[in-house]
């Protein structure tokens, strides 16, 4: 299945524009595959990339178990 990056970018931006306090948005599927995402410009990461992936995995596990 070909993903429409424009559609996900628009969805990402609509979420980011809800509040300036939103630091990052990650769109994932049920298989833990990151479809689209990013971090607000000028914002420092609290977590390493590996810790972010573990956090996303933990969230998905709690939603879909």
Beta strands, then each sheet from edge to edge (+ up, - down):
strand 1: 24-28
strand 2: 34-39
sheet 1: 1+ 2-
end
